[in-house]
Amino acid sequence: MRRNKRGISIDKGMDTKKMLFILGSILSLAIIAFVIVIYIYGNKLNETNQLGKINTNSLGTITPIEETSTNYGKTINEVQQNITEENKNQEDKKIAVNTNNIENKEENTTKTEVTNNQTNKSSENESTIKKEEENETQTVADPEFKMPVSGEIMKEFADNKLVYSSTLDVWTTHNGIDIAADKTTVVKSSAEGTVKSIKNDPRYGLTVIIEHVNGFKTIYSNLLTTEFVVEGEKVKQGQSIGTVGNTAAFEISEEPHLHFELLKNNEYLDPELYLK
């Protein structure tokens, strides 16, 4: 132990221990304070980061400005729940719209298919009808004509030249042939057909007109009777239709005969070219 200038004794070892103890206490308190400050600062920093994340998520999902007023004053969970429900509703609307579009497309496709099927069926029916008509036209042959009465041709066909008419005492055209035959000689149908009319013509007397296939028509005039047939009757080739007479005013001065005409599509033909 030593004394200082004032005579106070100083224990050097004790002073050193006290100084170390004081320094150690101060250092410990400083470390404790530093740890506490770091802990408090770390908690505040975490809270700040969490708030920043929540605000970022909220701003990223809430796009319509008009809807921000409805979320004011709500908790974060409520806002997120509302946003989730709104997104779900929008997805449901999109799905509904897409479903309606698909249904409309299916309906339009079905209608188009039905229309196309109907059009195809109509076209097929028309084609079938045309083919049948063409086949009928092609398969039906022209009729073969036979002499309606036996006898000589006393006046020939003359549509582009003149022949003499003893009754009229003039040279004139002649649209048929005159076949000589005795009065009451039976006249027969030249080909199969249908009796179109029976009439008393003022020029050629009692007349029977028969229609045949492919536009052909035969005319039997200067008849005495027509009691064997009626109008609308179907006759066969060689069937009796009347008798030879002398009723034609234009040919009354001539001998009894059959005035016979042949037409196709209402155009006069030379019967001699078709009779067999």
PASEBA-1860 file (N, C-alpha, C; in nm, 3 decimals):
! residues 276
1> MRRNKRGI> 0.087/-0.119/0.000/0.000/0.000/0.000/0.090/0.123/0.000 ~ 0.037/0.221/-0.082/0.116/0.345/-0.086/0.025/0.460/-0.056 ~ 0.088/0.572/-0.021/0.011/0.690/0.016/0.025/0.793/-0.097 ~ -0.078/0.870/-0.110/-0.072/0.979/-0.207/-0.014/1.102/-0.144 ~ -0.018/1.215/-0.217/0.043/1.337/-0.169/-0.025/1.387/-0.043 ~ -0.155/1.361/-0.033/-0.231/1.411/0.083/-0.217/1.315/0.201 ~ -0.151/1.206/0.181/-0.130/1.114/0.290/-0.231/1.006/0.297 ~ -0.317/0.998/0.188/-0.420/0.894/0.186/-0.360/0.772/0.120
9> SIDKGMDT> -0.381/0.661/0.182/-0.323/0.537/0.130/-0.409/0.483/0.015 ~ -0.342/0.431/-0.084/-0.414/0.380/-0.203/-0.371/0.237/-0.225 ~ -0.474/0.151/-0.236/-0.447/0.010/-0.267/-0.456/-0.006/-0.417 ~ -0.347/-0.021/-0.477/-0.341/-0.027/-0.624/-0.415/-0.146/-0.678 ~ -0.412/-0.261/-0.620/-0.482/-0.381/-0.670/-0.630/-0.367/-0.665 ~ -0.681/-0.307/-0.560/-0.825/-0.289/-0.546/-0.876/-0.190/-0.647 ~ -0.804/-0.087/-0.673/-0.847/0.013/-0.773/-0.858/-0.049/-0.911 ~ -0.767/-0.133/-0.941/-0.770/-0.198/-1.075/-0.891/-0.288/-1.088
17> KKMLFILG> -0.926/-0.363/-0.989/-1.043/-0.452/-0.994/-1.171/-0.373/-1.008 ~ -1.177/-0.262/-0.934/-1.298/-0.180/-0.943/-1.314/-0.122/-1.083 ~ -1.208/-0.080/-1.139/-1.212/-0.023/-1.273/-1.257/-0.128/-1.375 ~ -1.202/-0.246/-1.362/-1.240/-0.354/-1.454/-1.388/-0.391/-1.437 ~ -1.434/-0.392/-1.314/-1.574/-0.428/-1.289/-1.666/-0.323/-1.348 ~ -1.626/-0.198/-1.329/-1.710/-0.089/-1.383/-1.713/-0.095/-1.535 ~ -1.596/-0.114/-1.594/-1.590/-0.123/-1.740/-1.669/-0.242/-1.792 ~ -1.659/-0.353/-1.720/-1.735/-0.472/-1.763/-1.884/-0.449/-1.755
25> SILSLAII> -1.925/-0.380/-1.647/-2.069/-0.355/-1.633/-2.119/-0.264/-1.744 ~ -2.035/-0.159/-1.770/-2.075/-0.065/-1.877/-2.083/-0.136/-2.012 ~ -1.985/-0.221/-2.040/-1.984/-0.294/-2.167/-2.103/-0.389/-2.177 ~ -2.137/-0.454/-2.067/-2.253/-0.545/-2.069/-2.381/-0.470/-2.095 ~ -2.393/-0.353/-2.026/-2.514/-0.274/-2.049/-2.522/-0.225/-2.193 ~ -2.409/-0.190/-2.248/-2.408/-0.142/-2.387/-2.448/-0.253/-2.483 ~ -2.395/-0.375/-2.454/-2.430/-0.489/-2.542/-2.578/-0.520/-2.533 ~ -2.629/-0.518/-2.406/-2.772/-0.546/-2.387/-2.856/-0.442/-2.458
33> AFVIVIYI> -2.816/-0.316/-2.444/-2.892/-0.208/-2.511/-2.887/-0.223/-2.662 ~ -2.770/-0.260/-2.712/-2.757/-0.279/-2.857/-2.846/-0.392/-2.909 ~ -2.848/-0.502/-2.832/-2.934/-0.616/-2.871/-3.079/-0.575/-2.872 ~ -3.119/-0.500/-2.767/-3.259/-0.457/-2.758/-3.295/-0.367/-2.875 ~ -3.204/-0.274/-2.907/-3.230/-0.182/-3.019/-3.243/-0.259/-3.151 ~ -3.153/-0.356/-3.173/-3.158/-0.436/-3.297/-3.287/-0.516/-3.303 ~ -3.328/-0.572/-3.190/-3.451/-0.653/-3.188/-3.573/-0.568/-3.222 ~ -3.577/-0.449/-3.157/-3.690/-0.359/-3.183/-3.690/-0.313/-3.328
41> YGNKLNET> -3.571/-0.280/-3.379/-3.561/-0.233/-3.517/-3.599/-0.344/-3.615 ~ -3.559/-0.467/-3.583/-3.593/-0.580/-3.671/-3.742/-0.604/-3.677 ~ -3.811/-0.596/-3.565/-3.956/-0.616/-3.564/-4.027/-0.509/-3.646 ~ -3.981/-0.385/-3.626/-4.044/-0.277/-3.703/-4.020/-0.294/-3.852 ~ -3.898/-0.339/-3.886/-3.868/-0.360/-4.028/-3.955/-0.470/-4.087 ~ -3.978/-0.579/-4.015/-4.066/-0.688/-4.063/-4.208/-0.639/-4.081 ~ -4.256/-0.562/-3.984/-4.392/-0.509/-3.996/-4.404/-0.419/-4.119 ~ -4.301/-0.338/-4.140/-4.304/-0.248/-4.258/-4.307/-0.329/-4.387
49> NQLGKINT> -4.225/-0.437/-4.395/-4.222/-0.521/-4.516/-4.356/-0.588/-4.539 ~ -4.419/-0.640/-4.434/-4.549/-0.704/-4.448/-4.654/-0.605/-4.498 ~ -4.654/-0.485/-4.440/-4.749/-0.384/-4.487/-4.724/-0.348/-4.632 ~ -4.596/-0.342/-4.669/-4.563/-0.309/-4.809/-4.610/-0.417/-4.904 ~ -4.594/-0.546/-4.865/-4.642/-0.655/-4.949/-4.792/-0.653/-4.964 ~ -4.861/-0.631/-4.854/-5.008/-0.626/-4.858/-5.056/-0.515/-4.948 ~ -4.994/-0.397/-4.936/-5.034/-0.282/-5.019/-5.005/-0.310/-5.166 ~ -4.889/-0.376/-5.191/-4.855/-0.407/-5.331/-4.955/-0.504/-5.391
57> NSLGTITP> -4.989/-0.610/-5.316/-5.087/-0.707/-5.366/-5.222/-0.644/-5.387 ~ -5.261/-0.560/-5.295/-5.393/-0.495/-5.308/-5.396/-0.405/-5.429 ~ -5.288/-0.326/-5.450/-5.285/-0.236/-5.565/-5.278/-0.314/-5.695 ~ -5.213/-0.430/-5.696/-5.200/-0.506/-5.820/-5.327/-0.575/-5.860 ~ -5.414/-0.610/-5.768/-5.535/-0.685/-5.801/-5.655/-0.597/-5.818 ~ -5.657/-0.478/-5.750/-5.773/-0.389/-5.761/-5.746/-0.294/-5.875 ~ -5.802/-0.328/-5.996/-5.778/-0.246/-6.114/-5.881/-0.139/-6.135 ~ -6.012/-0.164/-6.120/-6.108/-0.057/-6.145/-6.102/0.050/-6.038
65> IEETSTNY> -6.089/0.175/-6.078/-6.083/0.287/-5.983/-6.215/0.304/-5.911 ~ -6.326/0.276/-5.985/-6.457/0.300/-5.925/-6.482/0.211/-5.804 ~ -6.412/0.093/-5.797/-6.440/-0.002/-5.691/-6.363/0.027/-5.563 ~ -6.266/0.121/-5.564/-6.186/0.146/-5.445/-6.270/0.202/-5.332 ~ -6.376/0.277/-5.364/-6.459/0.335/-5.260/-6.535/0.230/-5.182 ~ -6.569/0.117/-5.248/-6.643/0.012/-5.179/-6.554/-0.065/-5.084 ~ -6.419/-0.062/-5.105/-6.327/-0.136/-5.018/-6.273/-0.050/-4.904 ~ -6.311/0.075/-4.903/-6.259/0.165/-4.801/-6.315/0.126/-4.664
73> GKTINEVQ> -6.227/0.118/-4.566/-6.268/0.087/-4.430/-6.278/-0.061/-4.403 ~ -6.243/-0.150/-4.504/-6.250/-0.293/-4.481/-6.113/-0.345/-4.445 ~ -6.113/-0.464/-4.386/-5.987/-0.526/-4.352/-5.922/-0.583/-4.476 ~ -5.796/-0.617/-4.462/-5.722/-0.673/-4.576/-5.784/-0.803/-4.622 ~ -5.825/-0.888/-4.530/-5.888/-1.016/-4.566/-6.018/-0.995/-4.641 ~ -6.097/-0.896/-4.596/-6.224/-0.869/-4.664/-6.200/-0.817/-4.805 ~ -6.101/-0.731/-4.820/-6.070/-0.679/-4.954/-6.028/-0.791/-5.047 ~ -5.938/-0.878/-4.999/-5.894/-0.990/-5.082/-6.008/-1.084/-5.115
81> QNITEENK> -6.097/-1.107/-5.017/-6.213/-1.194/-5.042/-6.303/-1.134/-5.149 ~ -6.328/-1.001/-5.140/-6.412/-0.935/-5.242/-6.349/-0.944/-5.380 ~ -6.217/-0.923/-5.385/-6.148/-0.931/-5.514/-6.157/-1.071/-5.572 ~ -6.140/-1.172/-5.486/-6.150/-1.311/-5.533/-6.289/-1.341/-5.588 ~ -6.394/-1.294/-5.516/-6.531/-1.316/-5.563/-6.557/-1.244/-5.695 ~ -6.504/-1.120/-5.708/-6.524/-1.046/-5.834/-6.455/-1.117/-5.950 ~ -6.333/-1.166/-5.927/-6.263/-1.239/-6.034/-6.339/-1.365/-6.072 ~ -6.395/-1.432/-5.973/-6.472/-1.553/-6.000/-6.596/-1.522/-6.081
89> NQEDKKIA> -6.665/-1.412/-6.046/-6.785/-1.371/-6.122/-6.750/-1.339/-6.266 ~ -6.636/-1.267/-6.286/-6.594/-1.235/-6.422/-6.563/-1.361/-6.501 ~ -6.497/-1.460/-6.435/-6.468/-1.585/-6.505/-6.596/-1.659/-6.539 ~ -6.694/-1.658/-6.445/-6.823/-1.723/-6.472/-6.893/-1.658/-6.590 ~ -6.886/-1.521/-6.596/-6.948/-1.451/-6.709/-6.881/-1.490/-6.839 ~ -6.746/-1.495/-6.837/-6.675/-1.535/-6.959/-6.713/-1.675/-7.002 ~ -6.723/-1.766/-6.904/-6.761/-1.904/-6.936/-6.901/-1.908/-6.994 ~ -6.993/-1.829/-6.932/-7.131/-1.825/-6.983/-7.136/-1.771/-7.124
97> VNTNNIEN> -7.058/-1.665/-7.150/-7.055/-1.607/-7.286/-7.000/-1.708/-7.385 ~ -6.889/-1.774/-7.345/-6.831/-1.874/-7.435/-6.927/-1.988/-7.459 ~ -7.000/-2.029/-7.354/-7.099/-2.136/-7.369/-7.209/-2.096/-7.465 ~ -7.258/-1.972/-7.450/-7.362/-1.924/-7.543/-7.311/-1.919/-7.686 ~ -7.185/-1.874/-7.702/-7.127/-1.869/-7.837/-7.118/-2.008/-7.897 ~ -7.076/-2.104/-7.814/-7.065/-2.242/-7.863/-7.202/-2.295/-7.902 ~ -7.305/-2.269/-7.817/-7.440/-2.316/-7.847/-7.492/-2.252/-7.975 ~ -7.466/-2.119/-7.991/-7.511/-2.051/-8.112/-7.443/-2.108/-8.235
105> KEENTTKT> -7.310/-2.134/-8.222/-7.238/-2.192/-8.335/-7.293/-2.330/-8.369 ~ -7.324/-2.411/-8.263/-7.379/-2.544/-8.289/-7.515/-2.534/-8.357 ~ -7.601/-2.437/-8.310/-7.731/-2.419/-8.372/-7.716/-2.376/-8.517 ~ -7.626/-2.279/-8.542/-7.604/-2.233/-8.679/-7.552/-2.347/-8.767 ~ -7.460/-2.428/-8.710/-7.407/-2.540/-8.786/-7.516/-2.640/-8.819 ~ -7.604/-2.668/-8.718/-7.715/-2.762/-8.741/-7.810/-2.709/-8.847 ~ -7.845/-2.577/-8.837/-7.934/-2.518/-8.937/-7.872/-2.524/-9.075 ~ -7.741/-2.495/-9.083/-7.673/-2.499/-9.213/-7.675/-2.640/-9.270
113> EVTNNQTN> -7.650/-2.740/-9.181/-7.652/-2.879/-9.228/-7.790/-2.919/-9.276 ~ -7.895/-2.878/-9.200/-8.032/-2.910/-9.242/-8.064/-2.845/-9.376 ~ -8.025/-2.714/-9.390/-8.051/-2.644/-9.517/-7.977/-2.711/-9.631 ~ -7.849/-2.748/-9.606/-7.773/-2.814/-9.712/-7.833/-2.948/-9.748 ~ -7.881/-3.022/-9.644/-7.944/-3.152/-9.672/-8.071/-3.135/-9.755 ~ -8.153/-3.032/-9.716/-8.275/-3.007/-9.792/-8.243/-2.967/-9.934 ~ -8.141/-2.879/-9.950/-8.102/-2.836/-10.086/-8.052/-2.954/-10.167 ~ -7.970/-3.039/-10.102/-7.918/-3.156/-10.174/-8.030/-3.251/-10.213
121> KSSENEST> -8.129/-3.269/-10.120/-8.241/-3.357/-10.152/-8.324/-3.300/-10.266 ~ -8.347/-3.167/-10.264/-8.423/-3.105/-10.372/-8.350/-3.121/-10.504 ~ -8.218/-3.099/-10.501/-8.138/-3.114/-10.623/-8.142/-3.259/-10.673 ~ -8.133/-3.353/-10.577/-8.139/-3.494/-10.616/-8.274/-3.528/-10.676 ~ -8.383/-3.477/-10.614/-8.516/-3.504/-10.667/-8.533/-3.445/-10.806 ~ -8.485/-3.319/-10.823/-8.495/-3.257/-10.956/-8.414/-3.335/-11.059 ~ -8.294/-3.379/-11.019/-8.210/-3.455/-11.111/-8.278/-3.587/-11.147 ~ -8.340/-3.651/-11.045/-8.408/-3.777/-11.070/-8.525/-3.759/-11.166
129> IKKEEENE> -8.602/-3.651/-11.143/-8.717/-3.624/-11.232/-8.669/-3.597/-11.374 ~ -8.563/-3.515/-11.387/-8.510/-3.485/-11.521/-8.461/-3.611/-11.589 ~ -8.390/-3.696/-11.512/-8.340/-3.821/-11.570/-8.455/-3.910/-11.615 ~ -8.561/-3.918/-11.531/-8.675/-3.999/-11.569/-8.742/-3.946/-11.695 ~ -8.756/-3.811/-11.702/-8.815/-3.753/-11.822/-8.729/-3.778/-11.944 ~ -8.595/-3.763/-11.927/-8.506/-3.789/-12.039/-8.512/-3.935/-12.081 ~ -8.517/-4.025/-11.981/-8.525/-4.167/-12.014/-8.655/-4.200/-12.086 ~ -8.766/-4.139/-12.038/-8.893/-4.163/-12.104/-8.889/-4.113/-12.248
137> TQTVADPE> -8.829/-3.992/-12.265/-8.821/-3.936/-12.400/-8.732/-4.022/-12.489 ~ -8.624/-4.072/-12.431/-8.532/-4.151/-12.511/-8.584/-4.291/-12.539 ~ -8.657/-4.350/-12.444/-8.701/-4.488/-12.460/-8.826/-4.500/-12.547 ~ -8.908/-4.393/-12.554/-9.030/-4.401/-12.634/-8.994/-4.374/-12.780 ~ -9.013/-4.474/-12.861/-8.982/-4.461/-13.004/-9.101/-4.401/-13.079 ~ -9.072/-4.344/-13.194/-9.180/-4.291/-13.279/-9.270/-4.406/-13.324 ~ -9.400/-4.379/-13.335/-9.492/-4.485/-13.379/-9.470/-4.522/-13.525 ~ -9.502/-4.646/-13.557/-9.499/-4.691/-13.695/-9.643/-4.685/-13.750
145> FKMPVSGE> -9.660/-4.617/-13.861/-9.793/-4.594/-13.916/-9.820/-4.692/-14.032 ~ -9.945/-4.740/-14.032/-9.990/-4.829/-14.140/-10.105/-4.763/-14.215 ~ -10.130/-4.814/-14.337/-10.238/-4.759/-14.419/-10.371/-4.773/-14.344 ~ -10.447/-4.664/-14.328/-10.574/-4.673/-14.256/-10.685/-4.741/-14.337 ~ -10.664/-4.749/-14.466/-10.762/-4.814/-14.553/-10.688/-4.863/-14.678 ~ -10.733/-4.973/-14.736/-10.670/-5.026/-14.856/-10.719/-4.950/-14.979 ~ -10.627/-4.911/-15.067/-10.664/-4.840/-15.189/-10.547/-4.763/-15.246 ~ -10.568/-4.710/-15.366/-10.465/-4.633/-15.434/-10.471/-4.485/-15.389
153> IMKEFADN> -10.354/-4.421/-15.391/-10.349/-4.278/-15.357/-10.384/-4.200/-15.482 ~ -10.500/-4.134/-15.476/-10.551/-4.062/-15.592/-10.508/-3.914/-15.594 ~ -10.464/-3.860/-15.479/-10.411/-3.723/-15.476/-10.301/-3.720/-15.370 ~ -10.184/-3.671/-15.408/-10.068/-3.675/-15.320/-10.060/-3.552/-15.230 ~ -9.963/-3.560/-15.136/-9.935/-3.450/-15.044/-9.867/-3.336/-15.118 ~ -9.912/-3.211/-15.095/-9.854/-3.096/-15.165/-9.863/-2.974/-15.075 ~ -9.757/-2.951/-14.996/-9.757/-2.832/-14.909/-9.673/-2.720/-14.968 ~ -9.579/-2.755/-15.059/-9.494/-2.652/-15.119/-9.512/-2.646/-15.271
161> KLVYSSTL> -9.619/-2.706/-15.318/-9.655/-2.697/-15.459/-9.807/-2.703/-15.472 ~ -9.859/-2.679/-15.589/-10.004/-2.672/-15.610/-10.052/-2.795/-15.686 ~ -10.175/-2.842/-15.647/-10.243/-2.951/-15.718/-10.383/-2.901/-15.756 ~ -10.438/-2.964/-15.859/-10.567/-2.916/-15.910/-10.681/-2.977/-15.830 ~ -10.778/-2.889/-15.789/-10.899/-2.933/-15.719/-11.015/-2.922/-15.817 ~ -11.071/-3.040/-15.854/-11.184/-3.040/-15.949/-11.309/-2.980/-15.886 ~ -11.323/-2.992/-15.754/-11.441/-2.936/-15.688/-11.434/-2.784/-15.687 ~ -11.320/-2.729/-15.651/-11.302/-2.584/-15.644/-11.260/-2.524/-15.778
169> DVWTTHNG> -11.215/-2.612/-15.869/-11.166/-2.570/-16.000/-11.052/-2.468/-15.986 ~ -10.961/-2.499/-15.894/-10.844/-2.414/-15.872/-10.726/-2.503/-15.840 ~ -10.605/-2.442/-15.857/-10.484/-2.508/-15.813/-10.454/-2.463/-15.670 ~ -10.438/-2.557/-15.582/-10.421/-2.524/-15.440/-10.330/-2.625/-15.372 ~ -10.290/-2.593/-15.249/-10.209/-2.688/-15.172/-10.298/-2.799/-15.119 ~ -10.232/-2.911/-15.081/-10.305/-3.026/-15.028/-10.224/-3.084/-14.913 ~ -10.275/-3.069/-14.788/-10.199/-3.104/-14.667/-10.208/-3.251/-14.628 ~ -10.268/-3.333/-14.710/-10.278/-3.476/-14.683/-10.273/-3.555/-14.811
177> IDIAADKT> -10.316/-3.681/-14.802/-10.330/-3.766/-14.920/-10.473/-3.817/-14.925 ~ -10.523/-3.841/-15.051/-10.656/-3.898/-15.070/-10.639/-4.042/-15.114 ~ -10.697/-4.137/-15.034/-10.686/-4.280/-15.063/-10.822/-4.327/-15.115 ~ -10.825/-4.375/-15.238/-10.950/-4.419/-15.299/-11.003/-4.544/-15.228 ~ -11.135/-4.547/-15.199/-11.199/-4.662/-15.135/-11.349/-4.652/-15.155 ~ -11.415/-4.765/-15.159/-11.560/-4.764/-15.174/-11.625/-4.705/-15.049 ~ -11.744/-4.649/-15.069/-11.821/-4.596/-14.956/-11.853/-4.709/-14.860 ~ -11.853/-4.679/-14.732/-11.876/-4.769/-14.618/-11.758/-4.862/-14.591
185> TVVKSSAE> -11.645/-4.843/-14.664/-11.526/-4.921/-14.632/-11.477/-4.881/-14.491 ~ -11.442/-4.982/-14.411/-11.400/-4.956/-14.273/-11.263/-4.887/-14.270 ~ -11.257/-4.779/-14.194/-11.130/-4.705/-14.174/-11.072/-4.747/-14.038 ~ -10.941/-4.777/-14.037/-10.875/-4.824/-13.915/-10.770/-4.724/-13.866 ~ -10.745/-4.730/-13.736/-10.643/-4.641/-13.679/-10.506/-4.676/-13.735 ~ -10.433/-4.574/-13.780/-10.302/-4.597/-13.841/-10.197/-4.638/-13.738 ~ -10.216/-4.599/-13.610/-10.123/-4.634/-13.502/-10.197/-4.623/-13.369 ~ -10.134/-4.678/-13.265/-10.194/-4.670/-13.132/-10.198/-4.526/-13.083
193> GTVKSIKN> -10.309/-4.488/-13.018/-10.320/-4.352/-12.969/-10.450/-4.329/-12.895 ~ -10.486/-4.200/-12.879/-10.607/-4.160/-12.807/-10.691/-4.069/-12.896 ~ -10.820/-4.097/-12.901/-10.910/-4.016/-12.982/-10.923/-3.879/-12.916 ~ -10.871/-3.775/-12.983/-10.877/-3.641/-12.928/-11.012/-3.576/-12.953 ~ -11.063/-3.590/-13.077/-11.191/-3.527/-13.108/-11.257/-3.596/-13.227 ~ -11.392/-3.579/-13.229/-11.475/-3.623/-13.342/-11.560/-3.503/-13.379 ~ -11.548/-3.456/-13.503/-11.617/-3.332/-13.541/-11.662/-3.336/-13.687 ~ -11.751/-3.246/-13.720/-11.795/-3.230/-13.858/-11.732/-3.101/-13.911
201> DPRYGLTV> -11.620/-3.119/-13.985/-11.546/-3.004/-14.037/-11.619/-2.946/-14.158 ~ -11.635/-2.812/-14.166/-11.709/-2.752/-14.278/-11.640/-2.772/-14.412 ~ -11.511/-2.800/-14.413/-11.440/-2.820/-14.540/-11.423/-2.968/-14.573 ~ -11.383/-3.048/-14.470/-11.349/-3.187/-14.496/-11.448/-3.286/-14.435 ~ -11.562/-3.241/-14.390/-11.669/-3.330/-14.348/-11.642/-3.395/-14.213 ~ -11.704/-3.511/-14.194/-11.693/-3.584/-14.067/-11.548/-3.628/-14.047 ~ -11.492/-3.591/-13.931/-11.348/-3.608/-13.909/-11.321/-3.666/-13.771 ~ -11.220/-3.757/-13.763/-11.170/-3.813/-13.637/-11.022/-3.777/-13.626
209> IIEHVNGF> -10.983/-3.724/-13.509/-10.843/-3.686/-13.484/-10.790/-3.775/-13.371 ~ -10.675/-3.840/-13.395/-10.612/-3.929/-13.296/-10.472/-3.876/-13.265 ~ -10.441/-3.866/-13.134/-10.308/-3.823/-13.090/-10.223/-3.946/-13.058 ~ -10.093/-3.936/-13.093/-9.997/-4.045/-13.069/-9.879/-3.992/-12.987 ~ -9.785/-4.080/-12.954/-9.668/-4.040/-12.874/-9.576/-3.950/-12.956 ~ -9.489/-3.878/-12.882/-9.384/-3.793/-12.942/-9.441/-3.683/-13.031 ~ -9.563/-3.636/-13.000/-9.618/-3.522/-13.072/-9.682/-3.554/-13.206 ~ -9.698/-3.680/-13.240/-9.761/-3.716/-13.367/-9.913/-3.711/-13.355
217> KTIYSNLL> -9.978/-3.685/-13.468/-10.124/-3.677/-13.473/-10.171/-3.716/-13.613 ~ -10.278/-3.799/-13.620/-10.337/-3.838/-13.750/-10.480/-3.788/-13.759 ~ -10.521/-3.749/-13.883/-10.655/-3.693/-13.908/-10.722/-3.775/-14.019 ~ -10.844/-3.822/-13.991/-10.921/-3.903/-14.084/-11.047/-3.824/-14.121 ~ -11.059/-3.781/-14.250/-11.170/-3.694/-14.293/-11.248/-3.757/-14.409 ~ -11.363/-3.691/-14.443/-11.453/-3.737/-14.550/-11.518/-3.870/-14.514 ~ -11.544/-3.888/-14.379/-11.603/-4.013/-14.331/-11.754/-4.011/-14.344 ~ -11.809/-4.132/-14.350/-11.955/-4.146/-14.351/-12.008/-4.163/-14.209
225> TTEFVVEG> -11.940/-4.243/-14.127/-11.981/-4.266/-13.989/-11.858/-4.273/-13.899 ~ -11.882/-4.257/-13.767/-11.774/-4.269/-13.666/-11.827/-4.343/-13.543 ~ -11.917/-4.438/-13.566/-11.985/-4.502/-13.454/-11.898/-4.598/-13.374 ~ -11.774/-4.626/-13.421/-11.690/-4.725/-13.355/-11.611/-4.670/-13.236 ~ -11.596/-4.537/-13.228/-11.512/-4.478/-13.121/-11.583/-4.356/-13.060 ~ -11.533/-4.315/-12.943/-11.580/-4.193/-12.876/-11.458/-4.110/-12.836 ~ -11.482/-3.984/-12.812/-11.371/-3.896/-12.771/-11.309/-3.943/-12.640 ~ -11.176/-3.939/-12.631/-11.104/-3.982/-12.513/-11.073/-4.129/-12.509
233> EKVKQGQS> -11.120/-4.205/-12.603/-11.097/-4.349/-12.605/-10.957/-4.381/-12.655 ~ -10.892/-4.477/-12.591/-10.761/-4.524/-12.636/-10.783/-4.634/-12.739 ~ -10.716/-4.620/-12.853/-10.733/-4.716/-12.961/-10.599/-4.780/-12.994 ~ -10.607/-4.901/-13.045/-10.487/-4.974/-13.087/-10.471/-4.960/-13.238 ~ -10.352/-4.991/-13.282/-10.327/-4.987/-13.427/-10.415/-5.092/-13.496 ~ -10.486/-5.049/-13.602/-10.574/-5.139/-13.676/-10.715/-5.144/-13.622 ~ -10.745/-5.069/-13.514/-10.881/-5.070/-13.458/-10.973/-4.984/-13.546 ~ -11.097/-5.030/-13.567/-11.193/-4.959/-13.652/-11.234/-4.828/-13.586
241> IGTVGNTA> -11.238/-4.722/-13.665/-11.277/-4.591/-13.611/-11.392/-4.528/-13.691 ~ -11.422/-4.579/-13.813/-11.530/-4.521/-13.894/-11.538/-4.588/-14.030 ~ -11.614/-4.522/-14.122/-11.630/-4.575/-14.259/-11.611/-4.463/-14.360 ~ -11.566/-4.502/-14.481/-11.542/-4.406/-14.588/-11.675/-4.349/-14.637 ~ -11.675/-4.217/-14.661/-11.796/-4.153/-14.711/-11.765/-4.052/-14.819 ~ -11.851/-3.947/-14.827/-11.833/-3.841/-14.926/-11.891/-3.712/-14.869 ~ -11.838/-3.671/-14.749/-11.894/-3.557/-14.675/-11.808/-3.432/-14.683 ~ -11.693/-3.437/-14.751/-11.604/-3.320/-14.758/-11.654/-3.223/-14.864
249> AFEISEEP> -11.689/-3.101/-14.824/-11.740/-3.002/-14.919/-11.635/-2.963/-15.021 ~ -11.507/-2.963/-14.982/-11.400/-2.923/-15.073/-11.366/-3.033/-15.172 ~ -11.416/-3.156/-15.150/-11.381/-3.268/-15.238/-11.506/-3.349/-15.278 ~ -11.622/-3.286/-15.276/-11.746/-3.358/-15.297/-11.764/-3.406/-15.441 ~ -11.699/-3.340/-15.537/-11.712/-3.381/-15.677/-11.622/-3.499/-15.711 ~ -11.538/-3.540/-15.618/-11.446/-3.650/-15.643/-11.508/-3.782/-15.597 ~ -11.445/-3.891/-15.636/-11.493/-4.024/-15.598/-11.478/-4.043/-15.447 ~ -11.555/-4.139/-15.387/-11.539/-4.166/-15.244/-11.394/-4.201/-15.210
257> HLHFELLK> -11.348/-4.147/-15.103/-11.208/-4.168/-15.062/-11.191/-4.125/-14.916 ~ -11.076/-4.158/-14.861/-11.038/-4.113/-14.726/-10.933/-4.003/-14.740 ~ -10.964/-3.887/-14.682/-10.865/-3.779/-14.677/-10.786/-3.799/-14.547 ~ -10.654/-3.828/-14.558/-10.570/-3.865/-14.444/-10.456/-3.766/-14.429 ~ -10.438/-3.714/-14.307/-10.331/-3.619/-14.278/-10.245/-3.671/-14.162 ~ -10.115/-3.632/-14.162/-10.020/-3.670/-14.056/-9.944/-3.545/-14.011 ~ -9.940/-3.522/-13.880/-9.872/-3.404/-13.825/-9.779/-3.447/-13.712 ~ -9.672/-3.368/-13.693/-9.587/-3.381/-13.575/-9.562/-3.241/-13.520
265> NNEYLDPE> -9.600/-3.224/-13.392/-9.590/-3.092/-13.328/-9.661/-2.986/-13.412 ~ -9.781/-3.026/-13.465/-9.869/-2.938/-13.543/-9.808/-2.893/-13.676 ~ -9.708/-2.966/-13.727/-9.654/-2.939/-13.859/-9.691/-3.056/-13.952 ~ -9.738/-3.022/-14.071/-9.783/-3.124/-14.165/-9.665/-3.201/-14.223 ~ -9.682/-3.334/-14.230/-9.582/-3.423/-14.289/-9.643/-3.496/-14.407 ~ -9.557/-3.546/-14.494/-9.603/-3.628/-14.606/-9.631/-3.769/-14.557 ~ -9.758/-3.811/-14.549/-9.789/-3.944/-14.495/-9.721/-4.057/-14.570 ~ -9.699/-4.041/-14.699/-9.639/-4.151/-14.776/-9.498/-4.185/-14.726
273> LYLK> -9.431/-4.089/-14.663/-9.296/-4.116/-14.612/-9.298/-4.197/-14.483 ~ -9.412/-4.209/-14.418/-9.422/-4.276/-14.288/-9.508/-4.403/-14.293 ~ -9.593/-4.417/-14.396/-9.683/-4.533/-14.402/-9.607/-4.657/-14.448 ~ -9.641/-4.769/-14.384/-9.577/-4.897/-14.420/-9.683/-4.999/-14.458
END
